[in-house]
Amino acid sequence: RGARGLNVAQSGARAKEALTQAVGLVAKAESLLGGAAYATTWKLVTMLLGGNDLCNVCSDGGDVSADEYAAKMRPAFETLAAVPRLVVNVPLHADYTQLAGVDWGFFGNLYCDVLLALVCPCM
């Protein structure tokens, strides 16, 4: 109904931008839903972050630890935790390395050999 336009996801985003996206989402939800509806309407947020961080480990010098990632993500989750009636969905990323064994037929393993190497050189 009134919740259209709440997608604040940005292609290529990394954990360091999670808080900015969370704050932007909360502001848009408050603006679009307004007072009572904001407080009483159930909301679902899906956070699919981490893949871009993983793909940049090589270029970041390999100094990104799980603790650093958690420290970047925690403020975003804390921001979302303050939103009434909000469910946060955090799906797991696919294990793209499993595609290496797939028989792609005539084209070979174009996905892993070319595309994944361009998009995510660390894999």
C-alpha positions as CSV (number, residue, x, y, z in Angstrom):
1,R,0.0,0.0,0.0
2,G,1.9,3.1,1.2
3,A,5.3,1.4,1.6
4,R,6.3,1.5,-2.1
5,G,9.8,3.0,-2.7
6,L,11.5,1.6,0.4
7,N,14.3,-0.2,-1.5
8,V,17.5,1.6,-0.5
9,A,19.8,-1.2,-1.6
10,Q,22.8,-0.1,-3.7
11,S,24.6,-2.3,-6.1
12,G,28.2,-2.8,-5.0
13,A,27.5,-1.7,-1.4
14,R,29.8,-3.0,1.3
15,A,29.5,-3.3,5.1
16,K,30.9,0.1,5.7
17,E,27.8,1.5,3.9
18,A,25.3,-0.6,5.9
19,L,24.6,2.1,8.5
20,T,23.9,4.7,5.9
21,Q,21.5,2.4,4.1
22,A,19.7,1.5,7.4
23,V,19.3,5.2,8.4
24,G,18.0,6.0,4.9
25,L,15.5,3.1,5.1
26,V,14.2,4.2,8.5
27,A,13.8,7.8,7.4
28,K,11.9,6.7,4.2
29,A,9.7,4.3,6.2
30,E,8.8,7.0,8.7
31,S,8.1,9.5,5.9
32,L,6.0,7.1,3.8
33,L,4.1,5.4,6.5
34,G,3.7,8.3,8.9
35,G,3.1,8.2,12.7
36,A,0.6,5.5,13.7
37,A,1.1,3.4,10.6
38,Y,4.9,3.4,11.2
39,A,4.4,2.1,14.7
40,T,1.7,-0.5,13.9
41,T,2.6,-1.9,10.5
42,W,4.7,-4.9,10.2
43,K,7.8,-4.4,8.0
44,L,10.3,-6.9,6.5
45,V,13.9,-5.9,5.6
46,T,16.2,-8.2,3.7
47,M,19.9,-7.5,4.2
48,L,22.1,-9.2,1.6
49,L,25.5,-7.8,2.4
50,G,28.9,-9.3,2.6
51,G,29.4,-10.6,-1.0
52,N,31.0,-7.4,-2.1
53,D,33.2,-7.3,1.0
54,L,34.3,-10.9,0.2
55,C,35.1,-10.0,-3.4
56,N,37.3,-7.1,-2.3
57,V,39.4,-8.9,0.3
58,C,42.3,-9.2,-2.2
59,S,42.3,-5.5,-3.1
60,D,41.9,-4.5,0.6
61,G,45.1,-6.1,1.4
62,G,43.5,-9.0,3.2
63,D,43.2,-7.1,6.4
64,V,39.4,-7.4,6.7
65,S,38.7,-9.6,9.7
66,A,35.3,-11.1,10.9
67,D,35.5,-8.7,13.9
68,E,36.0,-5.7,11.6
69,Y,33.1,-6.8,9.5
70,A,30.9,-7.3,12.5
71,A,31.9,-3.8,13.9
72,K,30.7,-2.3,10.6
73,M,27.4,-4.2,10.5
74,R,26.5,-3.8,14.2
75,P,25.4,-0.1,14.0
76,A,23.1,-0.9,11.1
77,F,21.4,-3.8,13.0
78,E,21.1,-1.6,16.1
79,T,19.4,1.1,14.0
80,L,17.0,-1.4,12.6
81,A,16.4,-2.9,16.0
82,A,14.8,0.4,17.1
83,V,12.1,0.2,14.4
84,P,8.8,-1.1,15.7
85,R,7.4,-4.3,14.2
86,L,10.4,-4.9,12.0
87,V,11.6,-8.4,10.9
88,V,15.2,-8.5,9.5
89,N,15.9,-11.3,7.1
90,V,19.6,-12.0,6.5
91,P,20.0,-14.7,3.9
92,L,23.2,-16.6,3.3
93,H,25.2,-16.0,0.1
94,A,25.5,-18.8,-2.3
95,D,28.8,-20.7,-2.4
96,Y,29.9,-19.6,-5.8
97,T,32.9,-21.9,-5.8
98,Q,30.6,-24.8,-6.2
99,L,29.8,-23.6,-9.7
100,A,33.4,-24.6,-10.7
101,G,32.4,-28.2,-11.0
102,V,29.3,-27.6,-13.1
103,D,29.3,-29.0,-16.6
104,W,28.2,-26.0,-18.7
105,G,28.3,-27.9,-22.0
106,F,29.6,-26.3,-25.2
107,F,30.6,-23.0,-23.5
108,G,32.6,-24.7,-20.8
109,N,32.5,-23.0,-17.4
110,L,32.1,-19.5,-18.8
111,Y,30.7,-18.3,-15.5
112,C,33.6,-19.2,-13.3
113,D,36.3,-18.9,-16.0
114,V,35.4,-15.4,-17.1
115,L,32.5,-13.7,-15.4
116,L,33.3,-14.6,-11.8
117,A,37.0,-13.8,-12.4
118,L,36.0,-10.3,-13.6
119,V,33.5,-9.6,-10.9
120,C,35.2,-11.3,-7.9
121,P,38.9,-11.9,-8.6
122,C,39.5,-13.3,-5.2
123,M,37.5,-16.4,-5.9
